[in-house]
Amino acid sequence: MSRILVATAAAAALAILSMPAAAAPKAKAGTKLTQNDLRVCMGVDGSKPEDQIPVCTKIINSGFVKHPHTGDYYATRGAAYFAVGQLDNAMADLNKAIGIRQAPEFYFQRGMVFMSLSDLSGAKTDFDQVIKLKPAFAPPYFMRGLVAYSSADFAEAQSFFDATVKRVPTHYKALYGRGVVKKKLGDENGGKKDMSDARGMSDSVEKEMTQLGIKP
């Protein structure tokens, strides 16, 4: 699961564990949550997505989670559904999460689901929202570069890959992607340099980017 969602779920877990009894939502009869349940749902200690899903469901249905922290648990379960390829369930959970709390992490994860569903318009909208809410965060710029490349808008792709590299100079995938689009836009020397620099950072970058649909 994405570390950004682990962080938000951790905050929600802390809220449950530290909540005074008088302030807690009414729990369902017979429901009992443990610290281990919270850790499994968050995906720490080696718990796998298929382990997370039923435990997160237990927490969501327990009645212990106070608004707006329910959004964090829907997003966490959505990330687990995404990891096992259950895209419809992932989308449903992330829609619920965003309906509760408009966190940039939730939009980013939903954008990834849109990408997996080949919905470039939905992905573009969500990644743009992440950039608006969290402009220093590099990953949505890279993903917007991929969206633009998939739409054959190479100038826009270059702009977003460049924005990624400016925020994370060692982002070799963005550097390689920028090199590819520079070459497509006629900057042969600039493209070769970027691609060479990226290969110097990772000998697997060409394979990784080919898997993402980007190749010279």
N, C-alpha and C positions, 0 to 999 in steps of 0.2 A: 504494500500500500504506500502511496505517496507520503513522504515525510511531512509535507505541509498539512495533510489531513490528520496525521498522527498528532501533530501539535494542537489542532483544534479539538480533536477528540479527547486529548489529555486534559484540556481545560474543562471540557464537559464532565469528564470523569471526576475531576477534582471538585466540581460543583456538587455532584451527587454525594461524594464521600464526606464533604464538609457541611452539607446542608443540615440546619437544625431540624429536629423532628417536626416542630410546629409549622415550619415553612415548606416542608416536603409535600409534593402532590400526593393525592390519595393513591396508594398502591393497590394492585389487584391482590385479592386474598390468596395466601399461600406462596406469593412470589418472594424470592429471596435472591439478592445479588451479592456477589463476593468481589473482592479486589481482583481475583483471578479472572472473573467474568469480564471486568473492565479492561484488563490487560489483553485478554484474548481478542476482544472486540477491536481494540486499538491496533492489533497486529504486532505487538511486541513479544519478546521472548520466543521468537520463531514460530508463532502461530500462523497458519496458512489461511488464505482467503476462504477456503471451504470450511475452515473452523470458525472464522470470524462471522460468517453470515448468520448461522443459527443463534450465536451468542448475542450479536448485535440486535437480532430480532427479539430475543428474550428481554434485552434491556429496553428497547423501544416500547414493547408491549407491557412492561412491568408496572408502569404508572409512577415510577420513581423519578423520571427525568422531567426537569422543570423547563418550561419555555424560557428562552429560545434554544436551549441546549439540545432539544430533540433534533434540530436541524443538523447539528454536528454528527449525531448518530446515524441519521439517514444518509448523510454524505459519506460517512465511514463505511456503512454497509454498501452504498452505491459503488465505492471504490473497490470493495471486495467482489461485488457482482461483475464489475468491469474486468477485474483480474482473471476471472474464470470464464469470461466471454459471454456472460448473460447481459447483453447490451440493453435489452428492453427494460429489465429490472433495474439496471444501473441508471438508465435515463429517468425512470419513474421515481427512484429514490432521490436523485439529484434535483429533479423538479420540485419535490417536496422540500428538500433542504433549502433551496433558493427561495421558495415561497415563505419560509420561516425567517431566513436570515440571508441577506445578499452579500455573502462573503466572497472575496476574490478567489479563494481556494476552491469554492464550490463551482463558480463559473469556469475556472480552469479545468476542473475534472469533467464537467459536462461538455466543455469544448473538445476534450479528448474523446468522449463518447461520440459526439457529432462527427469527428474525424473518422472514427472507426466505422461509422454508418455511411461514410462518404457524403455527408451533408456539409458541404463546404460553407454554405451560407450561414448555417447555425453555428458552425465552428468559428467563423470569422466574427460573428456578433459577440459570442462569448469571450473570445480572446481579446477583442477590442475592449470589452467591459473590464476584463482583468487589468489591462494596461491603464485604463482610466482610474481604476480604484487603487492600483499598486504599481505606479509607473517605474519604480526602481527594480522590479522583479523581472528577470531576464527571460524565463521560459516562454511566456506568451508571445514575446517578440519572435522567437525562433519558430514557434508554431504558426504564427501569422505569415512568416516567410514561407513555410511549407504550403500553407493555404494559397498564397499568391502564386507560388511556383506551379501548383496543381492547376491553377486557373490560367497559366501561361502569361501571367503579368510579371515579367522578369524584373522590370524596373522597381515595382513595389516589393518583390521578393528581396532584391538587393538592399532596399532601404531597411527592411526588417531584420535581415541577417546582419547588416551593419550595426543596427541598434543593439542587437544581441551581443556582438563582439565588443562594442563600446562598454557595455555593462559587465561582461565577463570576457576579458581578452583571451582566456585559455579555452573558450568554447569552440573546440576544433570542428564540431559539426557545422556550426554557423559560419565559421571561416571557410570551410570547404564549400558549403552552399553558396556563399558569396562569390567564391571563385568560379563556380559553375555558371552562375548567372552573369557574372562579368564577361565571361567568354561568349555567352549567348548574346550579350548586348554589344559585342565587338571589341571589348577590352581584353585582348588575348594575353598580353603580358601581365596585366593586373590579375587576371583570372589564374594564370599559371602560378604566380607568386602565392596567392592565397591558398591554392590547392596544395602547393608544395609545403607551405608553412603548416597547414593542417595535417599533412602526412607526417611531418616531423614531430607533431604532438601525439599522433596515434597512428599506428600502422594498420588499424582496422577501419579507419574513417571511411575509406572508399566503399567498403562492403556495407558498412552501417548506413551510409547515405543512399546507396543503391537500393537497399531494402526499404528506404523511405521514398523511393521513386525519383531520386535526384542523381543524375549522372551526366557527364559531359556529352 
